[in-house]
Amino acid sequence: MKLVIYIRAMIATFLFAVGTTILSATGVISNIIFNRRKFDNFIVEIWGKLAFLLFNVELKVYGLENMDKVKGAVILFNHASFMDIFTICKGLHNIRFGAKIELFKIPVLGACMRRFGTLPIARGNREEVFRVYEEAKVRFARGERFCLSPEGGRFRSDQLLPFKAGPFVFAINAQVPLIPVVIKGAYEVWPKGKILANSDRWKRTIELHVLPPVETKGFTTETRGPLQEKIYKMMNDVYAVKQNS
Protein backbone atom coordinates (compact mmCIF):
# COMPACT_ATOMS: atom_id res chain seq x y z
CA MET A 1 0.00 0.00 0.00
CA LYS A 2 2.87 2.40 0.80
CA LEU A 3 4.28 1.90 -2.69
CA VAL A 4 0.88 2.63 -4.24
CA ILE A 5 0.57 5.84 -2.21
CA TYR A 6 4.07 6.92 -3.18
CA ILE A 7 3.42 6.31 -6.88
CA ARG A 8 0.14 8.21 -6.59
CA ALA A 9 2.04 11.12 -5.00
CA MET A 10 4.59 11.12 -7.84
CA ILE A 11 1.88 11.21 -10.49
CA ALA A 12 -0.19 13.80 -8.61
CA THR A 13 2.76 16.13 -8.06
CA PHE A 14 3.76 15.88 -11.73
CA LEU A 15 0.20 16.56 -12.88
CA PHE A 16 -0.02 19.50 -10.51
CA ALA A 17 3.14 21.01 -11.97
CA VAL A 18 1.70 20.62 -15.48
CA GLY A 19 -1.65 22.02 -14.36
CA THR A 20 0.06 25.00 -12.70
CA THR A 21 1.86 25.82 -15.95
CA ILE A 22 -1.34 25.56 -17.99
CA LEU A 23 -3.35 27.67 -15.54
CA SER A 24 -0.56 30.25 -15.31
CA ALA A 25 -0.35 30.57 -19.09
CA THR A 26 -4.12 30.85 -19.32
CA GLY A 27 -4.09 33.49 -16.60
CA VAL A 28 -1.44 35.58 -18.34
CA ILE A 29 -3.20 35.46 -21.71
CA SER A 30 -6.67 36.17 -20.32
CA ASN A 31 -5.36 39.02 -18.17
CA ILE A 32 -3.63 40.65 -21.12
CA ILE A 33 -6.70 40.35 -23.35
CA PHE A 34 -9.59 40.89 -20.93
CA ASN A 35 -8.09 42.04 -17.60
CA ARG A 36 -11.14 40.82 -15.65
CA ARG A 37 -10.56 40.31 -11.95
CA LYS A 38 -13.42 37.82 -11.71
CA PHE A 39 -11.70 35.53 -14.19
CA ASP A 40 -8.36 36.02 -12.44
CA ASN A 41 -10.06 34.97 -9.20
CA PHE A 42 -11.51 31.94 -10.99
CA ILE A 43 -8.02 30.85 -12.06
CA VAL A 44 -6.72 31.27 -8.48
CA GLU A 45 -9.59 29.19 -7.05
CA ILE A 46 -9.19 26.45 -9.67
CA TRP A 47 -5.49 26.25 -8.80
CA GLY A 48 -6.34 25.62 -5.16
CA LYS A 49 -9.05 23.08 -6.01
CA LEU A 50 -6.68 21.25 -8.35
CA ALA A 51 -4.13 20.77 -5.55
CA PHE A 52 -6.75 19.33 -3.20
CA LEU A 53 -8.17 17.06 -5.88
CA LEU A 54 -4.84 15.64 -7.05
CA PHE A 55 -3.35 15.23 -3.58
CA ASN A 56 -6.59 13.72 -2.25
CA VAL A 57 -7.04 16.23 0.56
CA GLU A 58 -10.29 17.36 2.17
CA LEU A 59 -10.72 20.97 3.30
CA LYS A 60 -12.80 22.03 6.30
CA VAL A 61 -13.41 25.77 6.65
CA TYR A 62 -14.57 27.40 9.88
CA GLY A 63 -15.62 31.02 10.42
CA LEU A 64 -15.96 31.92 6.75
CA GLU A 65 -18.70 34.39 7.69
CA ASN A 66 -15.95 36.57 9.20
CA MET A 67 -14.71 37.26 5.67
CA ASP A 68 -18.06 38.76 4.71
CA LYS A 69 -17.74 41.55 7.25
CA VAL A 70 -14.95 43.39 5.39
CA LYS A 71 -13.74 43.99 1.85
CA GLY A 72 -10.29 45.57 1.73
CA ALA A 73 -8.16 43.87 4.39
CA VAL A 74 -4.86 42.22 5.26
CA ILE A 75 -5.18 38.50 5.95
CA LEU A 76 -2.56 37.08 8.30
CA PHE A 77 -1.87 33.33 8.12
CA ASN A 78 0.55 30.91 9.73
CA HIS A 79 2.89 29.49 7.11
CA ALA A 80 4.50 26.06 7.33
CA SER A 81 3.93 24.54 3.89
CA PHE A 82 3.31 25.28 0.21
CA MET A 83 -0.07 23.73 0.88
CA ASP A 84 -1.03 26.79 2.93
CA ILE A 85 -1.23 28.79 -0.29
CA PHE A 86 -3.51 26.29 -2.02
CA THR A 87 -5.65 26.07 1.10
CA ILE A 88 -6.28 29.82 1.01
CA CYS A 89 -6.85 29.80 -2.75
CA LYS A 90 -9.52 27.12 -2.39
CA GLY A 91 -11.08 28.24 0.89
CA LEU A 92 -11.19 32.03 0.51
CA HIS A 93 -12.27 34.37 -2.27
CA ASN A 94 -10.93 37.50 -3.94
CA ILE A 95 -7.47 37.32 -2.40
CA ARG A 96 -3.92 38.10 -3.46
CA PHE A 97 -0.64 37.18 -1.81
CA GLY A 98 2.63 38.72 -0.88
CA ALA A 99 5.35 36.35 -2.13
CA LYS A 100 9.12 36.31 -1.90
CA ILE A 101 10.58 37.97 -4.94
CA GLU A 102 12.52 34.83 -5.99
CA LEU A 103 9.23 33.13 -6.96
CA PHE A 104 8.68 35.70 -9.70
CA LYS A 105 11.62 34.16 -11.57
CA ILE A 106 9.71 30.90 -12.15
CA PRO A 107 8.79 30.74 -15.85
CA VAL A 108 5.10 31.35 -16.65
CA LEU A 109 4.02 31.21 -12.98
CA GLY A 110 6.06 34.32 -12.17
CA ALA A 111 4.48 36.21 -15.07
CA CYS A 112 1.02 35.17 -13.92
CA MET A 113 1.76 36.33 -10.37
CA ARG A 114 2.74 39.77 -11.66
CA ARG A 115 -0.31 40.05 -13.91
CA PHE A 116 -2.62 39.07 -11.06
CA GLY A 117 -1.12 41.62 -8.66
CA THR A 118 0.92 39.49 -6.25
CA LEU A 119 3.13 41.67 -4.07
CA PRO A 120 6.89 41.00 -4.56
CA ILE A 121 8.45 40.76 -1.09
CA ALA A 122 12.22 41.27 -1.01
CA ARG A 123 13.16 39.62 2.27
CA GLY A 124 16.09 41.31 3.92
CA ASN A 125 15.31 44.64 2.23
CA ARG A 126 12.99 46.39 4.65
CA GLU A 127 12.83 49.64 2.67
CA GLU A 128 11.86 47.84 -0.54
CA VAL A 129 9.16 45.86 1.27
CA PHE A 130 7.61 49.02 2.71
CA ARG A 131 7.78 50.69 -0.71
CA VAL A 132 5.78 47.82 -2.20
CA TYR A 133 3.28 48.07 0.64
CA GLU A 134 2.92 51.82 0.11
CA GLU A 135 2.22 51.42 -3.60
CA ALA A 136 -0.39 48.72 -2.91
CA LYS A 137 -2.42 50.80 -0.44
CA VAL A 138 -4.70 52.24 -3.14
CA ARG A 139 -5.84 48.73 -4.05
CA PHE A 140 -7.72 48.31 -0.78
CA ALA A 141 -10.33 50.76 -2.07
CA ARG A 142 -11.19 48.15 -4.72
CA GLY A 143 -11.90 45.61 -2.01
CA GLU A 144 -8.64 43.68 -2.41
CA ARG A 145 -7.44 41.40 0.35
CA PHE A 146 -3.74 40.67 0.70
CA CYS A 147 -2.57 37.46 2.40
CA LEU A 148 0.70 37.82 4.29
CA SER A 149 2.59 35.62 6.73
CA PRO A 150 3.56 37.57 9.86
CA GLU A 151 6.10 34.86 10.73
CA GLY A 152 8.08 35.87 7.65
CA GLY A 153 8.42 32.47 5.99
CA ARG A 154 7.66 28.76 6.27
CA PHE A 155 8.20 27.52 9.81
CA ARG A 156 6.97 24.58 11.84
CA SER A 157 6.84 24.43 15.64
CA ASP A 158 4.39 23.87 18.50
CA GLN A 159 3.88 27.63 18.85
CA LEU A 160 3.75 30.41 16.29
CA LEU A 161 6.98 32.32 15.87
CA PRO A 162 7.09 35.99 16.93
CA PHE A 163 5.38 38.18 14.37
CA LYS A 164 7.26 40.64 12.18
CA ALA A 165 6.17 44.26 11.90
CA GLY A 166 5.69 44.54 8.12
CA PRO A 167 2.10 43.28 7.69
CA PHE A 168 0.92 45.33 10.66
CA VAL A 169 2.55 48.50 9.36
CA PHE A 170 0.92 47.82 5.98
CA ALA A 171 -2.57 47.49 7.49
CA ILE A 172 -2.19 50.41 9.90
CA ASN A 173 -0.94 52.82 7.24
CA ALA A 174 -3.84 51.83 4.98
CA GLN A 175 -6.30 51.82 7.91
CA VAL A 176 -7.78 48.47 6.91
CA PRO A 177 -8.78 45.56 9.16
CA LEU A 178 -6.61 42.54 9.85
CA ILE A 179 -8.18 39.10 9.42
CA PRO A 180 -6.31 36.35 11.31
CA VAL A 181 -6.38 32.92 9.66
CA VAL A 182 -5.08 29.68 11.16
CA ILE A 183 -4.27 26.65 9.00
CA LYS A 184 -3.90 23.19 10.48
CA GLY A 185 -2.73 20.05 8.69
CA ALA A 186 -1.03 21.61 5.66
CA TYR A 187 2.48 20.73 6.83
CA GLU A 188 1.57 17.04 7.06
CA VAL A 189 0.38 17.10 3.44
CA TRP A 190 3.47 18.82 2.05
CA PRO A 191 6.36 19.21 4.53
CA LYS A 192 9.04 21.77 3.83
CA GLY A 193 11.89 20.21 1.88
CA LYS A 194 9.76 17.43 0.36
CA ILE A 195 9.27 17.27 -3.39
CA LEU A 196 6.17 15.08 -3.30
CA ALA A 197 2.87 16.01 -1.67
CA ASN A 198 0.92 13.58 0.54
CA SER A 199 3.32 10.71 -0.12
CA ASP A 200 2.71 8.79 3.12
CA ARG A 201 -1.08 8.62 3.47
CA TRP A 202 -3.91 8.03 1.03
CA LYS A 203 -6.08 10.90 2.25
CA ARG A 204 -5.60 13.83 4.62
CA THR A 205 -7.64 16.72 5.96
CA ILE A 206 -6.72 20.40 6.32
CA GLU A 207 -8.58 22.85 8.53
CA LEU A 208 -8.87 26.56 7.75
CA HIS A 209 -10.01 28.76 10.66
CA VAL A 210 -11.03 32.33 9.80
CA LEU A 211 -11.02 34.42 12.98
CA PRO A 212 -12.94 37.68 13.54
CA PRO A 213 -11.44 40.76 11.87
CA VAL A 214 -9.56 43.26 14.01
CA GLU A 215 -9.70 46.99 13.26
CA THR A 216 -6.49 48.99 12.98
CA LYS A 217 -8.12 52.40 13.49
CA GLY A 218 -6.57 54.30 16.37
CA PHE A 219 -3.22 52.53 16.02
CA THR A 220 -0.02 53.95 14.58
CA THR A 221 3.14 52.16 13.56
CA GLU A 222 4.66 53.29 16.87
CA THR A 223 1.74 52.01 18.96
CA ARG A 224 1.17 48.74 17.08
CA GLY A 225 2.55 46.60 19.93
CA PRO A 226 -0.78 45.80 21.66
CA LEU A 227 -2.43 45.10 18.29
CA GLN A 228 0.36 42.75 17.30
CA GLU A 229 0.20 40.97 20.65
CA LYS A 230 -3.59 40.65 20.46
CA ILE A 231 -3.56 39.01 17.05
CA TYR A 232 -0.65 36.76 17.96
CA LYS A 233 -2.62 35.49 20.96
CA MET A 234 -5.78 35.00 18.88
CA MET A 235 -3.95 32.92 16.32
CA ASN A 236 -1.67 31.04 18.68
CA ASP A 237 -4.55 30.02 20.95
CA VAL A 238 -6.23 28.31 17.99
CA TYR A 239 -3.00 27.04 16.45
CA ALA A 240 -1.52 25.53 19.62
CA VAL A 241 -4.76 23.79 20.59
CA LYS A 242 -5.30 22.42 17.10
CA GLN A 243 -1.71 21.32 16.68
CA ASN A 244 -1.83 19.35 19.90
CA SER A 245 -5.31 17.94 19.50
NORWOVEN-V558692 format. One line per field, one symbol per residue. phi: phi as a letter, one per 20 degrees, with the letter a starting at -180 (. if undefined). psi: psi as a letter, one per 30 degrees, with the letter a starting at -180 (. if undefined). A space follows every 50 residues. Layout:
phi = ???
psi = ???
//
This chain:
phi = .ffffffgfffffffffffffffffffffffffdldfffgffffffgfff ffffeldedddcmfffffecdfadedcfccbgfgffffffedclccddcg ffffefgmffffgffenfefdefncgfffffffffegffffenfcdecef fnreccbfcffgfefgfffgfffeldfddfcddcoffffbffneeeelec bfbccddcdeegfcfdfndcffdfgffffffgfgfffffffffee
psi = eeeeeeeeeeeeeeeeeeeeeeeeeeeeeeeeeehjeeeeeeeeeeeeee eeeeghkkkkkkgffffffldklkkkkkjflffeeeeeeeflkhlllkkk fffffkkeeeeeeeefgkkjjjkfieeeefeeeeffeffefggkkkkkjf fgajljlflklkkleeeeeeeeefhllkjkkkkkfeeeeilkfkekkhgg keklkkkjjjlklkkfkfllffgfeeeeeeeeeeeeeeeeeeef.
//
